[in-house]
Amino acid sequence: MTKTIPATLIAGDGIGPEIMQSVTTVMDALGAPFLWDHQSAGVGAFDQHGTALPEATLDSIRRTGLVLKGPLTTPVGKGFRSINVTLRQAFDLYANVRPTQTIVPGGRYENVDLVVIRENIEGLYAAMEYYMAVDGDPEAVAYGAGFNTRTECNRIVRFAFEYAVKNNRKKVTLVHKANILKILSGLFLHEGRKVAAEYEGRVALEERIVDACAMELVIRPENYDVIVTTNLFGDILSDLTAGLVGGLGMAPGANIGEKMGIFEAVHGSAPDIAGQGIANPLALMMAGSMMLAHVGRQDLSQRLDGAMKQILQVEGLRTRDLGGKATTQDVTQALLRAIQ
């Protein structure tokens, strides 16, 4: 009998419960070893418990060290702080991993196969923000400050090179803005070069200024393999790369720390279509596949990946975000047939 692995499951807000139901149905049929501990976070948790991140949820995450998380709503410009940012900082989830691969044929790009690795807890997302009053206006000037540390720059670049070695990747591109942000971004570049020197002969090093990288990604994305960069740049570039292969509905992500992993769909909670049964569950399904590989079940991960390619490439199934009419349930049933 396969040993069960305790894991925290957070369905999320908006379309979260619908797509999570799809994923767990397929994972159960696949024989995934996870023993789910259902917990809440986000707007739903706030409405029910008065906090967007209940202590019971935090306790579960500490206990399991493994999470599958649906999308969570973050109020814009007010309300509680992003739960995603809070979790990353609370559990030292320093590496955000966003693979991007052409799976849906017929798009603009046929040969995209890259990974964006983003530093996850420092930079401008450290949220050191405040107002300064001028002439009686208490919010006349808004300040935002970020920071990078030598230790963290070293750790994230090393993670990227180790990822490349483990996954037979040939090149790592350091993406920065050290031409302008000579200290903040310069530290990342300089520390990255030192780490890269340790992998000389095994993994090639490339450097790109972030704006040039963005331009090249939409012209020749096939030239990129592993991209490693700081927090804000990584957030932007990883959404850009998702757009190369069909959008955020095809974009899984993982937040990795020394002793913990949180796997998620990186898209939003899409409250405008919640409850209609039309959401694309594949990003969260891909995150589930990443989670299986993370715990050493590459066999199940590969079966799930193969099933997704079967329904997209052979059967031509498309949800609305991909230009088709398939429902969430259509995707679920097609995957259940494909994994048999």
Secondary structure, DSSP 8 states (H G I E B T S, - for coil): ----EEEEEE--STTHHHHHHHHHHHHHHHT--EEEEEE--SHHHHHHHSSSS-HHHHHHHHHH-EEEE------SSSSS--HHHHHHHHTT--EEEEEEE--STTSS-S--EEEEEEE-SSEEEEEEEEEEEETTEEEEEEEEEEE--HHHHHHHHHHHHHHHHHTT--EEEEEE-TTTSTTHHHHHHHHHHHHHHTTTTTSEEEEEEHHHHHHHHHH-GGG-SEEEE-HHHHHHHHHHHHHHTT-GGG-EEEEE-SS-EEEEE-S---GGGTTSS----HHHHHHHHHHHHHTT-HHHHHHHHHHHHIIIIIS---BGGGTS-B-HHHHHHHHHHHT-
